[in-house]
Amino acid sequence: MPPASRPKSVTLQDVARSAGVSPMTASRALSSPELVSQGTIEKVRAAVEATGYIPNLLAGGLKSKRSMTVAALVPVISVPQFLPTIQTLTEELDRAGYQLILGQTGYDHGREAALLNTMVGRRVDGIVAAGLLQPGDAAKRLARLGIPVVETWDMTDRPLDTLVGFSHLKVGSAVAGYFLSKGWQRVGLATADDQRAGLRREGFVSTLGREIPTATVKPPTGVPHGRRALTELLHIDPQLRAVFCSSDGLAEGVLTEAQARGIRVPEDLAVFGFGGADFSAHLNPSLSTVHIDGAAIGLHAAQLIIARCRGETVDQRIIDVGFRIIERASTSSPPR
């Protein structure tokens, strides 16, 4: 649209003129309604509706030094395991008057740093990250400016600020213990090559006490990656008995490839996932997995970031939500 034909922005003065009040009274009716009469509030709101006025939140934020926005960074928006966290985080922030800005890092450290710098430039009040933020200039800037940060979906004893998560090392070790309890010896691993999946692999292999066939794929992982991973694992060991997958999506692909090859699950091959995605219970056979309470992570993260944004003291800086192993048909002993 040419500049000359652009519609003129409606200002607070236009609203005040339409309501028959002063600009100061109109401003108070919108930002501090307790200071004016109910009749004035109704007149100003009617004027807002009639004129199509949109308040300049940035200008208000510059005055109060608060933007009432929180940024959330996730590796990939479409990954099912992060969705309950983002949904709960959004709902809890909304109840407290904050809006969420979502950014996707794509498992790229450079992209993460660029997003952090952009969010700081946008004057967000706080940042929630799925995973641990990478050390570097961007993270140092957050600490220097005192911007509240909640790291999630991981565990460390030295978070940048606060943390809600669990140990991926312990997840891998627990799954290995489950495999050992079943007596499975010829086992393999289908895993993404990101940092958190690497920790699960480390815990799994360490508890088993030996190296195992491993198929590594690029995240985000899904059915095609799982099919290729099982093909690779069977090429390494045609007598493979069980597979631990770094995501439920990857495990779904392993199940699909097994069925295409006529391999029975769990009679011939046991398949185990990670993440506790909703669809895992509805696959055929249903998928054994490590369940993570993503909604609880979102709730705790919201409570921490709201408290920190308000300048309140946080007694518990690190919250471990733990995890649960859920056994389903894909690893259970078949009936006689």
WOQUI-V362253 format. One record per residue. RES is the residue in one letter. SS is DSSP state (hx for helix, st for strand, lp for the rest). PSI is psi in radians with two decimals (* if undefined). NEAR is the number of other C-alpha atoms within 10 Angstrom. Layout:
((RES,SS,PSI,NEAR) (RES,SS,PSI,NEAR))
This chain:
((M,lp,2.22,6) (P,lp,2.58,5) (P,hx,-0.67,6) (A,hx,-0.43,7) (S,hx,0.01,7) (R,lp,2.41,8) (P,lp,2.53,8) (K,lp,2.36,7) (S,lp,2.43,11) (V,lp,2.29,14) (T,lp,2.97,16) (L,hx,-0.55,21) (Q,hx,-0.64,15) (D,hx,-0.71,17) (V,hx,-0.79,26) (A,hx,-0.74,20) (R,hx,-0.73,14) (S,hx,-0.61,16) (A,hx,-0.23,22) (G,lp,0.57,15) (V,lp,3.02,16) (S,lp,2.72,14) (P,hx,-0.64,17) (M,hx,-0.74,11) (T,hx,-0.69,20) (A,hx,-0.71,28) (S,hx,-0.75,18) (R,hx,-0.66,17) (A,hx,-0.53,21) (L,hx,-0.65,15) (S,hx,-0.52,12) (S,lp,1.19,12) (P,hx,-0.35,15) (E,hx,-0.21,11) (L,hx,-0.13,11) (V,lp,2.93,14) (S,lp,2.79,10) (Q,hx,-0.65,12) (G,hx,-0.72,8) (T,hx,-0.71,18) (I,hx,-0.79,21) (E,hx,-0.70,13) (K,hx,-0.74,19) (V,hx,-0.73,25) (R,hx,-0.66,17) (A,hx,-0.63,15) (A,hx,-0.67,21) (V,hx,-0.77,23) (E,hx,-0.72,12) (A,hx,-0.63,12) (T,hx,-0.33,16) (G,lp,0.46,13) (Y,lp,2.37,16) (I,lp,2.07,12) (P,lp,2.52,15) (N,lp,1.63,10) (L,hx,-0.55,12) (L,hx,-0.75,15) (A,hx,-0.73,11) (G,hx,-0.64,13) (G,hx,-0.62,15) (L,hx,-0.60,11) (K,hx,-0.77,10) (S,hx,-0.18,10) (K,lp,0.38,13) (R,lp,2.29,17) (S,lp,-0.20,20) (M,lp,0.58,22) (T,st,2.57,21) (V,st,2.36,26) (A,st,2.43,22) (A,st,2.24,23) (L,st,2.23,24) (V,st,2.66,22) (P,lp,-0.89,20) (V,lp,2.26,16) (I,lp,-0.55,17) (S,lp,-0.10,11) (V,lp,2.10,17) (P,hx,-0.62,18) (Q,hx,-0.42,23) (F,hx,-0.27,23) (L,hx,-0.78,17) (P,hx,-0.60,19) (T,hx,-0.83,23) (I,hx,-0.70,25) (Q,hx,-0.86,14) (T,hx,-0.72,20) (L,hx,-0.78,27) (T,hx,-0.79,21) (E,hx,-0.77,17) (E,hx,-0.69,19) (L,hx,-0.69,22) (D,hx,-0.70,15) (R,hx,-0.51,9) (A,lp,0.07,12) (G,lp,0.19,11) (Y,lp,2.63,17) (Q,st,2.57,19) (L,st,2.34,20) (I,st,2.18,14) (L,st,2.31,18) (G,st,2.53,19) (Q,st,2.10,16) (T,lp,-0.40,20) (G,lp,0.51,16) (Y,lp,0.47,17) (D,lp,2.06,11) (H,hx,-0.66,14) (G,hx,-0.72,13) (R,hx,-0.69,15) (E,hx,-0.81,23) (A,hx,-0.72,19) (A,hx,-0.71,13) (L,hx,-0.73,19) (L,hx,-0.77,24) (N,hx,-0.66,17) (T,hx,-0.77,12) (M,hx,-0.68,22) (V,hx,-0.72,19) (G,hx,-0.49,9) (R,lp,0.01,13) (R,lp,0.70,20) (V,lp,2.63,24) (D,lp,-0.43,24) (G,st,2.95,25) (I,st,2.31,25) (V,st,2.24,29) (A,st,2.38,24) (A,st,1.74,22) (G,st,3.06,20) (L,lp,2.33,20) (L,lp,2.47,21) (Q,lp,2.40,14) (P,lp,2.49,11) (G,lp,-3.00,10) (D,hx,-0.69,11) (A,hx,-0.77,19) (A,hx,-0.69,17) (K,hx,-0.61,13) (R,hx,-0.71,14) (L,hx,-0.80,19) (A,hx,-0.70,14) (R,hx,-0.66,9) (L,hx,-0.17,9) (G,lp,0.47,14) (I,lp,2.18,18) (P,st,2.40,24) (V,st,2.37,28) (V,st,2.02,29) (E,st,2.48,25) (T,st,2.99,28) (W,lp,0.50,25) (D,lp,-3.11,20) (M,lp,2.39,21) (T,lp,2.70,15) (D,lp,0.04,8) (R,lp,1.18,10) (P,lp,2.80,18) (L,lp,-0.67,19) (D,lp,-1.36,16) (T,st,2.89,21) (L,st,2.41,30) (V,st,2.01,29) (G,st,-2.56,28) (F,lp,2.95,21) (S,lp,2.09,20) (H,hx,-0.52,24) (L,hx,-0.79,20) (K,hx,-0.60,18) (V,hx,-0.91,24) (G,hx,-0.73,27) (S,hx,-0.71,22) (A,hx,-0.71,20) (V,hx,-0.70,23) (A,hx,-0.71,24) (G,hx,-0.67,15) (Y,hx,-0.76,14) (F,hx,-0.75,21) (L,hx,-0.64,14) (S,hx,-0.42,9) (K,hx,-0.22,13) (G,lp,0.27,9) (W,lp,2.23,15) (Q,lp,-0.75,13) (R,lp,1.53,14) (V,st,2.76,24) (G,st,3.01,25) (L,st,2.22,23) (A,st,1.99,30) (T,st,2.59,26) (A,st,2.88,22) (D,lp,0.36,18) (D,lp,2.96,16) (Q,hx,-0.75,13) (R,hx,-0.72,19) (A,hx,-0.61,20) (G,hx,-0.65,18) (L,hx,-0.70,20) (R,hx,-0.70,26) (R,hx,-0.76,27) (E,hx,-0.79,18) (G,hx,-0.66,21) (F,hx,-0.89,27) (V,hx,-0.67,18) (S,hx,-0.73,15) (T,hx,-0.65,17) (L,hx,-0.57,19) (G,lp,0.26,10) (R,lp,2.78,8) (E,lp,2.61,11) (I,lp,2.80,17) (P,st,2.32,17) (T,st,2.31,19) (A,st,2.13,22) (T,st,2.33,18) (V,st,2.88,18) (K,lp,2.40,11) (P,lp,2.79,19) (P,lp,2.57,19) (T,lp,2.61,19) (G,lp,-2.83,18) (V,hx,-0.85,18) (P,hx,-0.67,15) (H,hx,-0.67,25) (G,hx,-0.67,29) (R,hx,-0.76,21) (R,hx,-0.64,18) (A,hx,-0.78,26) (L,hx,-0.66,27) (T,hx,-0.76,18) (E,hx,-0.75,17) (L,hx,-0.71,21) (L,hx,-0.49,15) (H,hx,-0.65,12) (I,hx,-0.78,15) (D,lp,1.70,15) (P,lp,-0.31,11) (Q,lp,0.41,13) (L,lp,2.39,20) (R,lp,-0.48,19) (A,st,2.58,23) (V,st,2.28,25) (F,st,2.17,29) (C,st,2.51,29) (S,lp,-0.05,29) (S,lp,2.74,28) (D,hx,-0.60,30) (G,hx,-0.71,26) (L,hx,-0.70,31) (A,hx,-0.63,33) (E,hx,-0.68,28) (G,hx,-0.66,22) (V,hx,-0.75,30) (L,hx,-0.74,30) (T,hx,-0.79,20) (E,hx,-0.67,20) (A,hx,-0.77,19) (Q,hx,-0.65,13) (A,hx,-0.49,11) (R,lp,-0.01,10) (G,lp,0.34,10) (I,lp,2.17,14) (R,lp,2.37,15) (V,lp,2.10,22) (P,lp,0.07,19) (E,lp,-0.77,14) (D,lp,-0.56,13) (L,lp,2.19,19) (A,st,2.45,24) (V,st,2.28,30) (F,st,2.34,31) (G,lp,-2.89,28) (F,lp,2.41,28) (G,st,-0.50,22) (G,lp,0.63,24) (A,lp,2.59,24) (D,hx,-0.67,13) (F,hx,-0.31,13) (S,hx,-0.54,21) (A,hx,-0.24,16) (H,hx,0.10,10) (L,lp,2.93,14) (N,lp,1.82,14) (P,lp,2.79,18) (S,lp,2.58,19) (L,lp,2.19,29) (S,st,2.47,25) (T,st,2.97,29) (V,st,2.03,24) (H,st,2.25,19) (I,lp,2.26,22) (D,lp,1.48,20) (G,hx,-0.60,25) (A,hx,-0.68,18) (A,hx,-0.66,17) (I,hx,-0.78,26) (G,hx,-0.70,27) (L,hx,-0.87,21) (H,hx,-0.70,22) (A,hx,-0.74,30) (A,hx,-0.78,25) (Q,hx,-0.72,17) (L,hx,-0.81,27) (I,hx,-0.62,25) (I,hx,-0.79,22) (A,hx,-0.76,14) (R,hx,-0.68,21) (C,hx,-0.53,20) (R,lp,-0.03,12) (G,lp,0.29,10) (E,lp,2.70,11) (T,lp,2.32,10) (V,lp,2.04,13) (D,lp,-0.71,7) (Q,lp,1.78,9) (R,lp,-0.42,15) (I,st,2.13,22) (I,st,2.11,17) (D,st,1.95,16) (V,lp,-0.17,16) (G,lp,-2.84,15) (F,lp,2.91,19) (R,st,2.38,14) (I,st,2.19,18) (I,st,2.01,16) (E,lp,2.22,15) (R,lp,-2.88,18) (A,lp,-0.46,19) (S,lp,-0.20,26) (T,lp,-0.09,24) (S,lp,2.68,16) (S,lp,2.25,12) (P,lp,2.58,10) (P,lp,2.62,5) (R,lp,*,3))
